[in-house]
Structures are given as structure tokens and as C-alpha cells.
Amino acid sequence: MELPKDKKIVLFDGVCNLCNGAVTFIIKHDKKDIFRFASLQSELGKKLVAERGMDPEELDSIILIDPGVAYYRKSTAALEISRELSGGYSFLKNLLFIPEGLRDSIYNFIANNRYKWYGKKESCMIPTPELKAKFLD
């Protein structure tokens, strides 16, 4: 599959309730239609992760891919996504001044407890027909 040239790709844990909630939130606030989505468990997700030299079995990170430009992981990915959101959420990009190690330690704490706190689905989210175009799987 060829990636859309003018879209940023968000890779997420497709069975994580917190992650699925984040995807729904991003879609709701993506007024400029910038993002497309794929689960880390999908074939495309695994391929994109492996192409960037990461372990495709590591599902504890959100990954933002700006094709032909860069990719971001964990807290940096979340803050780079917020940069494009409507509703005043773009102010969160200002948190990028906090050292990545500190941001990621908080991110990792939440990621390591996400199933316990928010639960887990048996399978990846199935988008509604109107949202299907936003998913690349």
C-alpha cells in the first residue's frame, strides 16, 4: 500500500481502550483532515515500524509518521499530534521544551498501566463506515 503523501500517519495499539479513545479524540479534533490511522498490530503497522528500525512487537508506543519528513514516538508523537488539533489543544506543543526523558518517563508509566486502568479489547477497533477512509489497514 502506498502511503498518502499529504497525510500524517498515527500508529496505535489497536486493542487498548485508552489508545482507541485517543484515536477517536484525534479524529474529532482533526478539522484539517491531516491524520490517517493504522494499528500497530496490522500488517501495515508492523511494516512501517520495522522500516524505521523499531521492534514490531513493541506495542507500548504511539508513533507519528510524517512521510518523507520524520517519525516520532511516545510523548513527542503525542505532542506533535496536538500541534495540529483544533479546540485549543495545539498549546500542548509547548510542552516539548520539557526534556524528552522526563516526558517519556511519565508516558511510559501510563503506557505500562494502560490495560489495568482502561482495559483491553479482544480485537482491534472496527471503524464506522464514515470513519473507514481515515484508516489505512
C-alpha positions, 0 to 999 in steps of 0.5 A, spaced: 500 500 500 502 506 498 502 511 503 498 518 502 503 523 501 499 529 504 497 525 510 500 524 517 500 517 519 498 515 527 500 508 529 496 505 535 495 499 539 489 497 536 486 493 542 487 498 548 481 502 550 485 508 552 489 508 545 482 507 541 479 513 545 485 517 543 484 515 536 477 517 536 479 524 540 484 525 534 479 524 529 474 529 532 479 534 533 482 533 526 478 539 522 484 539 517 483 532 515 491 531 516 491 524 520 490 517 517 490 511 522 493 504 522 494 499 528 500 497 530 498 490 530 496 490 522 500 488 517 501 495 515 503 497 522 508 492 523 511 494 516 512 501 517 515 500 524 520 495 522 522 500 516 524 505 521 528 500 525 523 499 531 521 492 534 514 490 531 512 487 537 513 493 541 506 495 542 507 500 548 508 506 543 504 511 539 508 513 533 507 519 528 509 518 521 510 524 517 512 521 510 518 523 507 519 528 513 520 524 520 517 519 525 516 520 532 514 516 538 511 516 545 510 523 548 513 527 542 508 523 537 503 525 542 505 532 542 506 533 535 499 530 534 496 536 538 500 541 534 495 540 529 488 539 533 483 544 533 479 546 540 485 549 543 489 543 544 495 545 539 498 549 546 500 542 548 506 543 543 509 547 548 510 542 552 516 539 548 521 544 551 520 539 557 526 534 556 524 528 552 526 523 558 522 526 563 516 526 558 517 519 556 518 517 563 511 519 565 508 516 558 511 510 559 508 509 566 501 510 563 503 506 557 505 500 562 498 501 566 494 502 560 490 495 560 489 495 568 486 502 568 482 502 561 482 495 559 483 491 553 479 489 547 479 482 544 480 485 537 482 491 534 477 497 533 472 496 527 471 503 524 464 506 522 463 506 515 464 514 515 470 513 519 473 507 514 477 512 509 481 515 515 484 508 516 489 505 512 489 497 514 
